[in-house]
Amino acid sequence: MSSAEASVPGGREPVRGPVRPGGLLDVLSVASVVLDAKGRIVLWSPQAEELFGYSAQEALGQYAARLMVHERHIELVGKLFADVMTTGRSWAGGFPIRHKDGSTHVVEFRNMRLMDDNGDVFALGLAADQSTVRRLEQDVALSERIVKQSPIGLAVLDTDLRFVSVNPAMERMNGVPAEEHVGRTIREVLPSLDADALEAAYLRVLRTGDPVIDHSAVGRTPADPDEEHIWSVSVYRLDDALDNVLGVATSVVDITEPYRAGVEAENARRRLAVIADASTRIGTTLDLERTARELADVAVPELADVAAVQLLDTVVEGRRSTLGPAEAAALRALAVRAEQNADGVADAPGTVTRYAPDRLITGCVRTGEAVVVPQVKDEDLARIAPSPEAAVLLGRAGVHSYLAVPLIARGEVLGALDLKRTRNPAPFDDDDLLLARELASRAAVQIDNARWYENARTTALTLQRSLLPTHPRVTPGLEVASRYQPAGATVEVGGDWFDVIPLDDGRTALVVGDVMGSGINAAATMGRLRTATTTLTALGLDPAVLLEHLDKTTSGLDHSIATCVYAVYDPHLRRCRIANAGHLPPARVRPGRPPELLDLPTGVPLGVGGVAFATTTVDFEPGDELVFYTDGLVETRSHSLDERLDELLALLDGPARPLEEVCDLLLRELHHPDNHDDVALLIARAQELP
């Protein structure tokens, strides 16, 4: 096929027209010169005109040596010419020639003898500029060296997508010798690859000429048949100078390790993001069940489709638990979170379930080791579920992967984080296990803190409630209602108290106090002060004198400090005698008049010592009400105390209501959620004596 007629893919007509450079000789611009036996020029190509500067008319018939060679080289040229013509051996090499413009150029020659059918001999000289030849030789050497030594797999395929050549790197990558590539297609050489996708990309490049860069291919090759690899494939179309499509060149880079490293880095980034999220979401309060819910909310859907936080029942009760090899595990489900209905897939919150010794979660809490079942089979369901019926439900829900990690805090196994996948098709892997362990480790400390706090708070609250009167005692001439509101779950219980104490002659002592501090110590101090108050009241002391004795008692209780209001109501005289030790003033409500705060000398808190207390007498007629309260009712972080006291008086204003309703109203309207303090409330209404 000539350079003027070239076939093209797809059955197109040959390209016809002026010949453009398209081959190696054209790239070199090789000049052709034919000399007769005497050394005269008989043929002169257009390339010779360009190389030597003489037109055909100027050169034909001239002795080549005289025309193109310097005088000092004529003898040498004559000898070389004679040797070629006599022996028929070719000669090749570089030789300086004289250009028409007078300059000298080194030209690469190849000379050979020709003979026509008449037996006449001629000399054919092929010549090219030596610098062009050297540059091309360097380019070829460089290309060959790059192709052979490149770590990138390189190959050329024809228009039928059959291998034409491959470099050594491609041989090693595919595990197939180069000669076994040639003439074969990709699917024939590498049957384990997704050849359809690759060939579609190659055909698109052949059709459009647009290269494909970094196309991902996944599969196995004979070089590593047991391990799946990932390659980055780039494809370029090869065209000749006449735009004839010759085929495609492809470069292949094995990116398995970088890809895996990238996946690991992304997984690590995801783990860090989840852990960072967990750090802000888990343990926002010291409420045990809420902390468990926060852990479950982080685990779903990031890690699992169903998550259950289960604690050993003995741990919830505040006792340590060590399971023997043959012991069942009683687990309380504190929180459950599911992407779908969790009925049958996880125990309902609050449920205590016994898991037999052979169950996987039992082994998890007994040994403190995680349990992973990447692919759950039917026989695995029986070891995951607590009962055969539950195993059937797990199978129906589509549980296909299971993971349980222990919740360990301060060396004690508290329970387990139970994870299941139903919708997410991926099995739990080592990365999931690592993330689950990290979440469980961080959450277990928060859960343990909440557990101990709740146990301590329950103990303190039980103590405090046992020290307070269950119902105020009925006394002559008084109707009494009371409330005790313990502190919220975020802080410990405090030392607020109230009391109603009958005295001689129908009188009644009314007491409200608040021990500074919180917890069991505050509750215990409150109990001692209440006992002391009851004892002192029996002595019939003036309120100010009684507070002085309480002050001395408080000073001896490990530097405790308390506030207190002590009032004695005499129904016969219809008045109250009141003393205050650093407490908020009671409110008096009188029919037909606006509610008011009693103007009492404030005094100093009990335990400070050295300051005398004062007794104030106030009228307290039938129908009048006295409202005693602790600061937890009115104090907030966002309002001034004066504003809150005004709000208290506003709520007390209006027609008379049952005292129980008034107690509920005040607690509902005044006790703000952000005020985590105990509240003691005591309301007394004077009545006519029978």
C-alpha positions as CSV (number, residue, x, y, z in Angstrom):
1,M,0.0,0.0,0.0
2,S,1.4,3.4,-1.0
3,S,1.5,6.5,1.2
4,A,-1.1,7.9,-1.1
5,E,-3.5,5.1,-0.5
6,A,-4.2,4.1,3.1
7,S,-7.0,1.9,4.4
8,V,-9.1,3.2,7.3
9,P,-11.3,1.4,9.8
10,G,-15.0,1.1,9.1
11,G,-14.7,0.5,5.4
12,R,-14.1,4.1,4.4
13,E,-12.6,4.9,1.0
14,P,-8.8,5.3,0.7
15,V,-7.4,8.7,1.2
16,R,-6.4,10.2,-2.2
17,G,-4.6,13.4,-3.0
18,P,-1.3,15.1,-2.4
19,V,1.1,13.0,-0.4
20,R,2.0,14.6,2.9
21,P,4.9,13.5,5.2
22,G,3.9,10.2,6.7
23,G,7.0,8.0,7.2
24,L,10.4,7.8,8.6
25,L,12.1,8.8,5.4
26,D,10.0,11.9,5.2
27,V,10.7,12.8,8.8
28,L,14.4,12.5,8.0
29,S,14.0,14.2,4.6
30,V,16.2,11.6,3.0
31,A,17.8,12.8,-0.3
32,S,18.2,10.4,-3.2
33,V,21.1,10.9,-5.7
34,V,22.1,8.5,-8.5
35,L,25.5,8.7,-10.1
36,D,26.7,7.0,-13.3
37,A,29.9,5.0,-13.5
38,K,31.9,8.1,-14.0
39,G,30.5,9.9,-11.0
40,R,28.2,12.2,-12.8
41,I,24.7,13.0,-11.4
42,V,21.9,11.4,-13.4
43,L,19.1,11.5,-10.8
44,W,18.4,14.3,-8.3
45,S,15.5,14.1,-5.8
46,P,13.6,17.2,-4.5
47,Q,15.0,16.3,-1.0
48,A,18.5,16.6,-2.5
49,E,17.7,20.1,-3.7
50,E,16.7,21.0,-0.1
51,L,19.7,19.3,1.5
52,F,22.5,20.5,-0.9
53,G,20.9,23.7,-2.2
54,Y,21.3,22.9,-6.0
55,S,18.3,22.6,-8.2
56,A,18.0,19.5,-10.5
57,Q,18.9,21.6,-13.5
58,E,22.1,22.8,-11.7
59,A,23.0,19.3,-10.5
60,L,22.2,16.9,-13.3
61,G,25.2,16.0,-15.4
62,Q,27.7,17.5,-12.9
63,Y,30.4,15.4,-11.2
64,A,29.1,15.0,-7.7
65,A,32.4,15.3,-6.0
66,R,33.2,18.6,-7.7
67,L,29.8,19.9,-6.9
68,M,29.4,18.9,-3.3
69,V,32.8,18.1,-1.9
70,H,35.6,20.4,-0.7
71,E,38.8,20.1,-2.8
72,R,40.8,18.6,0.0
73,H,38.3,15.6,0.3
74,I,38.0,14.9,-3.5
75,E,40.7,12.2,-3.4
76,L,39.1,10.4,-0.5
77,V,35.7,10.6,-2.1
78,G,37.0,9.2,-5.3
79,K,38.6,6.2,-3.5
80,L,35.3,5.5,-1.6
81,F,33.3,5.7,-4.9
82,A,35.7,3.4,-6.7
83,D,35.6,0.9,-3.9
84,V,31.7,0.8,-3.9
85,M,31.6,0.5,-7.7
86,T,34.3,-2.2,-7.9
87,T,33.4,-4.4,-5.0
88,G,29.6,-3.8,-4.7
89,R,30.0,-3.3,-0.9
90,S,27.9,-0.5,0.5
91,W,29.4,2.3,2.5
92,A,27.8,4.3,5.2
93,G,29.0,7.2,7.4
94,G,29.1,10.9,8.0
95,F,30.8,13.1,5.6
96,P,31.2,16.9,5.3
97,I,29.5,18.3,2.1
98,R,29.6,21.8,0.6
99,H,26.2,23.5,0.4
100,K,25.5,25.8,-2.5
101,D,25.6,28.8,-0.1
102,G,29.2,27.9,0.7
103,S,28.5,26.5,4.1
104,T,29.7,23.0,5.2
105,H,27.3,20.4,6.6
106,V,27.9,16.9,7.9
107,V,25.6,14.6,6.1
108,E,24.9,11.0,6.9
109,F,25.4,8.9,3.7
110,R,24.6,5.4,2.7
111,N,26.0,4.5,-0.8
112,M,25.4,1.3,-2.7
113,R,25.9,0.0,-6.2
114,L,23.0,-0.5,-8.6
115,M,22.8,-2.4,-11.9
116,D,20.2,-2.1,-14.6
117,D,19.0,-4.8,-17.1
118,N,21.7,-3.8,-19.6
119,G,24.5,-4.5,-17.1
120,D,25.3,-0.8,-16.6
121,V,26.2,0.1,-13.0
122,F,25.2,3.2,-11.1
123,A,25.8,4.5,-7.6
124,L,22.8,5.3,-5.3
125,G,23.4,7.7,-2.5
126,L,20.9,8.2,0.3
127,A,21.7,11.2,2.4
128,A,20.2,13.0,5.4
129,D,21.4,15.8,7.7
130,Q,23.5,14.2,10.4
131,S,22.0,16.3,13.2
132,T,18.5,15.2,12.2
133,V,19.6,11.6,12.1
134,R,21.3,11.9,15.5
135,R,18.2,13.5,17.0
136,L,16.0,10.8,15.7
137,E,18.4,8.1,17.0
138,Q,18.3,9.7,20.4
139,D,14.5,9.9,20.4
140,V,14.3,6.2,19.4
141,A,16.8,5.2,22.0
142,L,15.1,7.2,24.6
143,S,11.6,5.8,23.7
144,E,13.0,2.3,23.6
145,R,14.6,2.7,27.0
146,I,11.5,4.3,28.5
147,V,9.2,1.6,27.2
148,K,11.5,-1.2,28.4
149,Q,12.4,0.2,31.8
150,S,9.2,2.0,32.7
151,P,7.4,0.6,35.7
152,I,4.1,1.5,34.0
153,G,2.6,-1.2,31.9
154,L,2.5,-0.1,28.2
155,A,0.9,-1.8,25.3
156,V,-0.2,-1.1,21.7
157,L,-3.3,-2.7,20.3
158,D,-4.5,-2.6,16.7
159,T,-7.9,-1.5,15.4
160,D,-9.3,-5.0,16.2
161,L,-8.1,-4.5,19.8
162,R,-5.5,-7.2,19.5
163,F,-2.2,-6.8,21.2
164,V,0.7,-5.6,18.9
165,S,3.3,-5.2,21.6
166,V,3.7,-5.0,25.4
167,N,6.6,-3.8,27.5
168,P,8.2,-5.9,30.3
169,A,6.2,-4.1,33.0
170,M,3.0,-5.2,31.3
171,E,4.3,-8.7,31.1
172,R,5.0,-8.8,34.9
173,M,1.7,-7.1,35.6
174,N,-0.3,-9.6,33.6
175,G,1.8,-12.6,34.4
176,V,1.8,-13.5,30.6
177,P,4.9,-13.5,28.3
178,A,4.9,-10.8,25.7
179,E,4.8,-13.3,22.8
180,E,1.6,-14.7,24.2
181,H,0.0,-11.3,24.1
182,V,0.6,-10.6,20.5
183,G,-2.4,-11.2,18.2
184,R,-4.8,-11.9,21.1
185,T,-7.5,-9.7,22.6
186,I,-7.8,-8.6,26.3
187,R,-10.4,-11.2,27.2
188,E,-8.2,-13.9,25.7
189,V,-5.1,-12.9,27.6
190,L,-6.9,-11.9,30.9
191,P,-10.2,-13.8,31.2
192,S,-10.7,-12.8,34.9
193,L,-11.0,-9.1,34.0
194,D,-14.1,-7.2,33.1
195,A,-13.2,-7.1,29.4
196,D,-16.5,-5.6,28.3
197,A,-15.9,-2.3,30.2
198,L,-12.3,-2.1,29.0
199,E,-13.1,-2.8,25.3
200,A,-16.0,-0.3,25.4
201,A,-13.6,2.3,26.5
202,Y,-11.0,1.3,23.9
203,L,-13.6,1.4,21.1
204,R,-14.8,4.8,22.2
205,V,-11.2,6.1,21.9
206,L,-10.9,4.5,18.5
207,R,-14.1,6.1,17.4
208,T,-13.8,9.6,18.8
209,G,-10.0,10.1,19.3
210,D,-10.7,11.4,22.8
211,P,-8.4,9.8,25.3
212,V,-9.6,8.0,28.4
213,I,-7.6,9.0,31.5
214,D,-7.5,7.0,34.8
215,H,-10.2,4.5,33.9
216,S,-10.5,2.0,36.9
217,A,-10.3,-1.7,36.2
218,V,-10.7,-4.4,38.9
219,G,-9.9,-8.1,38.6
220,R,-7.3,-10.8,38.9
221,T,-4.4,-11.7,36.6
222,P,-2.2,-14.8,36.3
223,A,0.5,-12.8,38.1
224,D,-1.6,-12.8,41.3
225,P,-4.6,-15.0,40.8
226,D,-5.7,-15.1,44.5
227,E,-5.8,-11.3,45.1
228,E,-8.0,-8.8,43.4
229,H,-6.1,-5.7,42.1
230,I,-7.2,-2.3,40.9
231,W,-5.5,-0.6,37.9
232,S,-5.7,2.9,36.5
233,V,-5.9,2.5,32.7
234,S,-5.3,5.4,30.2
235,V,-6.0,4.9,26.5
236,Y,-4.8,7.1,23.5
237,R,-5.6,6.7,19.8
238,L,-2.6,6.2,17.4
239,D,-2.9,8.0,14.1
240,D,-0.4,8.3,11.3
241,A,0.4,11.6,9.5
242,L,-2.5,10.9,7.0
243,D,-4.9,10.6,10.0
244,N,-5.2,6.9,9.4
245,V,-6.1,5.1,12.7
246,L,-3.5,2.6,13.6
247,G,-4.8,1.4,16.9
248,V,-4.5,2.5,20.5
249,A,-1.8,2.8,23.1
250,T,-2.6,2.0,26.7
251,S,-0.8,2.7,29.9
252,V,-1.7,0.7,33.0
253,V,-0.7,1.5,36.6
254,D,-1.4,-0.9,39.5
255,I,-3.0,1.4,42.1
256,T,-4.0,-1.4,44.5
257,E,-1.8,-0.3,47.4
258,P,-2.6,3.4,47.0
259,Y,-6.2,2.6,46.7
260,R,-6.2,0.5,49.8
261,A,-4.3,3.1,51.6
262,G,-6.8,5.7,50.5
263,V,-9.7,3.5,51.6
264,E,-8.0,3.0,55.0
265,A,-7.4,6.7,55.3
266,E,-11.0,7.4,54.4
267,N,-12.2,4.8,57.0
268,A,-9.9,6.4,59.5
269,R,-11.3,9.8,58.7
270,R,-14.8,8.4,59.1
271,R,-13.9,6.8,62.4
272,L,-12.5,10.0,63.7
273,A,-15.6,11.9,62.5
274,V,-17.9,9.4,64.3
275,I,-15.8,9.5,67.4
276,A,-15.7,13.3,67.4
277,D,-19.5,13.3,67.0
278,A,-19.8,10.7,69.8
279,S,-17.7,12.9,72.1
280,T,-20.2,15.7,71.8
281,R,-23.3,13.6,71.8
282,I,-22.7,10.9,74.4
283,G,-22.7,11.8,78.1
284,T,-24.4,15.1,77.9
285,T,-26.2,14.3,81.2
286,L,-25.7,11.9,84.0
287,D,-29.0,10.2,83.2
288,L,-28.3,6.5,82.6
289,E,-31.0,5.8,80.1
290,R,-30.3,9.0,78.2
291,T,-26.6,8.2,78.0
292,A,-27.4,4.8,76.6
293,R,-29.8,6.3,74.0
294,E,-27.1,8.7,72.9
295,L,-24.7,5.8,72.3
296,A,-27.4,3.9,70.3
297,D,-28.2,7.1,68.3
298,V,-24.5,7.4,67.2
299,A,-24.2,3.7,66.3
300,V,-27.3,3.9,63.9
301,P,-27.1,4.3,61.0
302,E,-23.3,5.1,61.0
303,L,-22.3,1.6,62.1
304,A,-25.4,-0.7,62.1
305,D,-29.0,-0.9,61.2
306,V,-30.0,-2.0,64.7
307,A,-28.2,-1.1,68.0
308,A,-29.1,-2.1,71.5
309,V,-27.3,-1.0,74.6
310,Q,-27.6,-3.8,77.2
311,L,-26.3,-3.7,80.8
312,L,-26.0,-6.6,83.2
313,D,-29.0,-6.3,85.5
314,T,-26.8,-6.6,88.6
315,V,-24.7,-3.7,87.3
316,V,-27.7,-1.5,87.0
317,E,-28.6,-2.3,90.6
318,G,-25.1,-1.1,91.6
319,R,-23.5,-4.6,92.2
320,R,-20.5,-6.1,90.5
321,S,-21.2,-9.2,88.4
322,T,-18.8,-12.0,87.4
323,L,-20.3,-14.7,85.2
324,G,-19.1,-18.3,85.5
325,P,-18.8,-20.5,82.4
326,A,-22.2,-22.1,83.0
327,E,-24.1,-19.0,84.1
328,A,-26.7,-17.2,82.1
329,A,-26.6,-13.4,81.6
330,A,-29.5,-11.3,82.7
331,L,-29.3,-8.2,80.5
332,R,-31.4,-5.1,80.8
333,A,-32.0,-3.2,77.5
334,L,-31.4,0.4,78.3
335,A,-31.8,1.8,74.7
336,V,-32.7,0.5,71.3
337,R,-32.3,2.3,68.0
338,A,-33.3,0.8,64.6
339,E,-33.5,2.0,61.0
340,Q,-36.7,-0.1,60.8
341,N,-39.2,-1.6,63.3
342,A,-37.1,-3.3,65.9
343,D,-39.8,-5.7,67.2
344,G,-38.1,-9.1,67.5
345,V,-34.8,-7.7,66.3
346,A,-33.8,-6.2,69.7
347,D,-35.2,-6.3,73.2
348,A,-37.6,-3.4,74.1
349,P,-36.0,-0.8,76.4
350,G,-36.5,-1.7,80.0
351,T,-36.8,-5.4,79.3
352,V,-34.6,-7.8,81.3
353,T,-33.7,-10.9,79.2
354,R,-31.9,-14.0,80.2
355,Y,-29.3,-15.2,77.7
356,A,-28.2,-18.8,78.0
357,P,-24.5,-19.5,78.7
358,D,-23.9,-20.5,75.0
359,R,-25.3,-17.3,73.6
360,L,-22.8,-15.0,71.8
361,I,-23.6,-11.9,73.9
362,T,-23.2,-14.0,77.1
363,G,-19.7,-14.9,76.0
364,C,-19.0,-11.2,75.2
365,V,-19.9,-10.0,78.7
366,R,-18.3,-13.0,80.4
367,T,-14.9,-12.7,78.7
368,G,-14.9,-9.0,77.8
369,E,-14.1,-9.9,74.2
370,A,-15.9,-8.7,71.1
371,V,-17.9,-11.2,69.0
372,V,-18.1,-10.8,65.2
373,V,-20.2,-12.9,62.8
374,P,-19.6,-11.4,59.4
375,Q,-22.0,-13.7,57.6
376,V,-24.9,-14.9,59.8
377,K,-26.1,-18.4,59.0
378,D,-29.2,-20.1,60.3
379,E,-27.2,-21.9,63.0
380,D,-25.7,-18.5,64.1
381,L,-29.2,-17.1,64.7
382,A,-29.8,-19.6,67.5
383,R,-26.7,-18.3,69.3
384,I,-27.5,-14.6,68.8
385,A,-31.2,-14.7,69.9
386,P,-32.3,-15.4,73.5
387,S,-34.9,-17.9,72.3
388,P,-35.8,-20.1,69.3
389,E,-38.8,-17.8,68.7
390,A,-36.6,-14.7,68.7
391,A,-34.2,-16.5,66.2
392,V,-37.1,-16.9,63.8
393,L,-37.8,-13.2,64.0
394,L,-34.2,-12.3,63.4
395,G,-34.2,-14.5,60.3
396,R,-37.4,-12.8,59.0
397,A,-35.9,-9.4,59.6
398,G,-32.9,-10.2,57.4
399,V,-30.2,-10.0,60.0
400,H,-27.1,-11.0,58.0
401,S,-24.2,-9.7,60.1
402,Y,-23.7,-9.4,63.8
403,L,-21.3,-7.6,66.1
404,A,-21.2,-7.3,69.9
405,V,-18.6,-5.4,71.8
406,P,-18.3,-5.2,75.6
407,L,-18.9,-2.1,77.6
408,I,-15.9,-2.0,80.0
409,A,-15.2,0.8,82.5
410,R,-12.6,0.8,85.2
411,G,-11.9,-2.8,84.6
412,E,-15.5,-3.9,85.0
413,V,-17.7,-5.3,82.2
414,L,-21.0,-3.4,82.4
415,G,-22.7,-5.0,79.5
416,A,-22.5,-4.9,75.7
417,L,-23.2,-2.8,72.6
418,D,-25.2,-5.2,70.4
419,L,-25.2,-4.4,66.6
420,K,-27.0,-6.0,63.7
421,R,-27.1,-5.3,60.0
422,T,-30.3,-5.9,58.0
423,R,-30.4,-3.3,55.2
424,N,-26.7,-2.4,54.9
425,P,-25.5,-5.3,52.6
426,A,-21.8,-5.1,53.8
427,P,-20.7,-7.5,56.5
428,F,-19.1,-6.2,59.7
429,D,-15.3,-6.0,59.1
430,D,-12.2,-5.2,61.1
431,D,-12.7,-1.5,60.6
432,D,-16.2,-1.7,61.9
433,L,-15.0,-3.7,64.9
434,L,-12.3,-1.0,65.6
435,L,-14.9,1.8,65.5
436,A,-17.4,-0.2,67.6
437,R,-14.7,-0.8,70.2
438,E,-13.8,2.9,70.3
439,L,-17.4,4.0,70.7
440,A,-18.0,1.4,73.4
441,S,-14.9,2.3,75.3
442,R,-15.7,6.0,75.4
443,A,-19.4,5.5,76.1
444,A,-18.8,2.9,78.8
445,V,-17.1,5.5,81.0
446,Q,-20.0,7.9,80.6
447,I,-22.5,5.1,81.3
448,D,-20.6,4.0,84.4
449,N,-20.5,7.6,85.6
450,A,-24.3,7.9,85.1
451,R,-24.8,4.5,86.8
452,W,-22.9,5.5,89.9
453,Y,-24.4,8.9,90.0
454,E,-27.9,7.5,89.7
455,N,-27.2,5.0,92.4
456,A,-25.7,7.7,94.7
457,R,-28.6,10.1,93.9
458,T,-31.1,7.4,94.6
459,T,-29.5,6.7,97.9
460,A,-29.4,10.4,98.8
461,L,-32.9,10.9,97.7
462,T,-34.1,7.9,99.7
463,L,-32.3,9.2,102.7
464,Q,-33.7,12.7,102.2
465,R,-37.3,11.5,101.7
466,S,-37.0,9.3,104.8
467,L,-36.1,12.4,106.8
468,L,-39.0,14.6,105.5
469,P,-42.5,14.3,106.8
470,T,-44.6,12.2,104.5
471,H,-47.7,14.4,105.1
472,P,-47.8,17.5,107.3
473,R,-49.5,16.9,110.6
474,V,-53.0,18.3,111.1
475,T,-52.9,21.1,113.7
476,P,-55.7,23.2,115.2
477,G,-56.5,26.3,113.2
478,L,-54.3,25.6,110.2
479,E,-54.7,24.0,106.8
480,V,-51.3,23.0,105.4
481,A,-50.1,21.8,102.0
482,S,-46.5,21.0,101.0
483,R,-44.3,19.8,98.1
484,Y,-40.8,18.5,97.9
485,Q,-39.3,18.6,94.4
486,P,-35.9,16.8,94.2
487,A,-33.1,18.1,92.0
488,G,-32.9,17.2,88.4
489,A,-30.8,14.2,87.2
490,T,-27.9,16.5,86.3
491,V,-27.0,17.2,89.9
492,E,-27.2,15.6,93.2
493,V,-30.1,16.0,95.7
494,G,-29.8,18.9,98.1
495,G,-30.6,19.5,101.7
496,D,-34.0,21.3,101.5
497,W,-36.5,20.5,104.2
498,F,-39.8,21.6,105.8
499,D,-41.7,20.6,108.9
500,V,-45.0,21.2,110.7
501,I,-44.6,20.7,114.5
502,P,-47.6,20.8,116.9
503,L,-46.9,22.7,120.2
504,D,-48.8,23.1,123.5
505,D,-51.9,25.2,123.7
506,G,-52.8,24.6,120.0
507,R,-49.8,26.4,118.6
508,T,-47.9,25.2,115.5
509,A,-44.3,25.6,114.4
510,L,-43.7,26.0,110.7
511,V,-40.1,25.4,109.4
512,V,-38.5,25.6,106.0
513,G,-34.7,25.3,105.6
514,D,-32.0,24.7,103.1
515,V,-28.6,23.1,103.7
516,M,-25.9,24.5,101.4
517,G,-24.3,21.7,99.3
518,S,-25.7,18.6,97.8
519,G,-25.6,14.8,98.1
520,I,-25.7,12.4,101.0
521,N,-23.8,14.8,103.3
522,A,-26.3,17.6,102.7
523,A,-29.2,15.2,103.3
524,A,-27.6,13.8,106.4
525,T,-27.0,17.4,107.8
526,M,-30.6,18.3,106.9
527,G,-31.8,15.3,109.0
528,R,-29.7,16.3,112.0
529,L,-31.0,19.9,111.8
530,R,-34.6,18.8,111.5
531,T,-34.2,16.5,114.5
532,A,-32.5,19.3,116.5
533,T,-35.3,21.7,115.5
534,T,-38.0,19.3,116.6
535,T,-36.2,18.8,119.9
536,L,-35.7,22.5,120.5
537,T,-39.3,23.3,119.5
538,A,-40.6,21.1,122.4
539,L,-38.8,23.5,124.8
540,G,-41.1,26.4,123.8
541,L,-38.2,28.7,122.9
542,D,-38.7,32.1,121.2
543,P,-38.0,31.7,117.4
544,A,-34.8,33.9,117.6
545,V,-33.5,31.9,120.6
546,L,-34.2,28.6,118.8
547,L,-32.3,29.8,115.8
548,E,-29.3,30.7,118.0
549,H,-29.3,27.1,119.3
550,L,-29.5,25.8,115.8
551,D,-26.7,28.0,114.8
552,K,-24.4,26.4,117.4
553,T,-25.6,23.0,116.3
554,T,-24.8,23.7,112.7
555,S,-21.3,25.1,113.5
556,G,-20.4,21.7,114.9
557,L,-21.5,19.8,111.7
558,D,-18.3,19.9,109.7
559,H,-18.6,23.6,108.8
560,S,-22.1,23.2,107.4
561,I,-24.1,26.2,106.5
562,A,-27.9,26.4,106.2
563,T,-30.7,29.0,105.9
564,C,-33.9,28.7,107.8
565,V,-37.2,30.4,108.5
566,Y,-38.9,29.4,111.8
567,A,-42.4,30.6,112.6
568,V,-44.8,29.8,115.5
569,Y,-48.5,30.3,114.9
570,D,-50.9,31.0,117.8
571,P,-54.5,30.5,116.6
572,H,-55.9,32.1,119.7
573,L,-53.9,35.4,119.2
574,R,-54.1,35.1,115.4
575,R,-50.5,36.0,114.9
576,C,-47.2,34.5,113.9
577,R,-43.9,35.1,115.6
578,I,-41.1,34.6,112.9
579,A,-37.3,34.5,112.9
580,N,-35.1,34.3,109.8
581,A,-31.6,32.9,109.4
582,G,-30.5,34.1,105.9
583,H,-33.5,32.7,104.1
584,L,-35.8,34.2,101.5
585,P,-38.8,36.0,103.2
586,P,-42.1,34.2,103.3
587,A,-45.0,35.6,101.3
588,R,-48.3,36.6,103.1
589,V,-51.6,36.4,101.2
590,R,-54.6,38.2,102.8
591,P,-58.0,38.3,101.3
592,G,-58.8,41.5,99.5
593,R,-55.2,42.7,99.6
594,P,-52.2,42.2,97.3
595,P,-49.8,39.5,98.3
596,E,-46.7,40.7,100.0
597,L,-43.2,39.6,101.1
598,L,-42.9,39.8,104.9
599,D,-40.4,42.5,106.0
600,L,-38.2,40.5,108.3
601,P,-34.7,41.0,109.5
602,T,-32.8,38.7,107.2
603,G,-30.2,37.5,109.7
604,V,-27.2,35.4,108.8
605,P,-27.2,31.7,107.8
606,L,-26.9,29.0,110.5
607,G,-23.3,28.0,111.0
608,V,-21.8,31.5,110.6
609,G,-22.2,32.3,114.3
610,G,-21.6,35.5,116.3
611,V,-24.7,37.4,115.1
612,A,-28.0,37.6,117.0
613,F,-31.3,36.8,115.4
614,A,-34.5,38.8,115.8
615,T,-38.2,37.7,116.2
616,T,-40.9,39.6,114.3
617,T,-44.6,39.3,115.1
618,V,-47.1,39.5,112.2
619,D,-50.9,39.2,112.1
620,F,-52.2,36.0,110.7
621,E,-56.0,36.1,110.5
622,P,-58.3,33.2,109.3
623,G,-58.2,33.1,105.6
624,D,-54.6,34.5,105.5
625,E,-51.9,32.3,103.9
626,L,-48.2,32.1,104.6
627,V,-46.0,30.7,101.7
628,F,-42.6,29.4,102.8
629,Y,-40.2,28.2,100.0
630,T,-36.5,27.5,99.3
631,D,-34.5,29.4,96.7
632,G,-34.8,26.5,94.2
633,L,-38.3,27.7,93.4
634,V,-37.4,31.2,92.3
635,E,-33.8,31.4,91.4
636,T,-32.7,31.2,87.7
637,R,-29.6,32.0,85.7
638,S,-31.4,34.4,83.4
639,H,-33.6,36.5,85.7
640,S,-32.9,38.7,88.7
641,L,-34.2,37.6,92.0
642,D,-36.5,40.6,92.3
643,E,-38.2,39.7,89.0
644,R,-38.8,36.2,90.2
645,L,-40.2,37.3,93.5
646,D,-42.5,39.6,91.7
647,E,-43.7,36.7,89.6
648,L,-44.3,34.7,92.7
649,L,-46.5,37.4,94.2
650,A,-48.4,37.7,90.9
651,L,-49.2,34.0,90.9
652,L,-50.4,34.2,94.4
653,D,-52.7,37.1,93.6
654,G,-56.4,36.4,92.9
655,P,-59.3,34.5,94.5
656,A,-58.7,31.8,97.1
657,R,-57.9,28.4,95.7
658,P,-57.3,25.0,97.2
659,L,-53.8,24.9,98.7
660,E,-52.9,21.8,96.7
661,E,-53.7,23.6,93.5
662,V,-51.5,26.6,94.6
663,C,-48.6,24.3,95.3
664,D,-48.9,22.7,91.8
665,L,-49.2,26.1,90.2
666,L,-46.1,27.5,91.8
667,L,-44.0,24.5,90.9
668,R,-45.3,24.4,87.4
669,E,-44.8,28.1,86.6
670,L,-41.7,29.0,88.7
671,H,-39.4,26.0,88.8
672,H,-37.4,26.4,85.6
673,P,-35.6,23.4,84.0
674,D,-32.3,25.2,84.1
675,N,-32.5,25.6,87.8
676,H,-31.1,22.2,89.0
677,D,-31.8,22.7,92.7
678,D,-34.2,21.1,95.2
679,V,-37.4,22.9,96.1
680,A,-39.2,22.7,99.4
681,L,-42.6,24.5,99.5
682,L,-44.9,24.9,102.5
683,I,-48.2,26.8,102.5
684,A,-50.3,27.4,105.6
685,R,-53.8,28.9,105.7
686,A,-55.3,30.1,109.0
687,Q,-58.8,28.8,109.8
688,E,-61.4,29.6,112.5
689,L,-61.1,27.5,115.6
690,P,-64.0,25.1,116.2
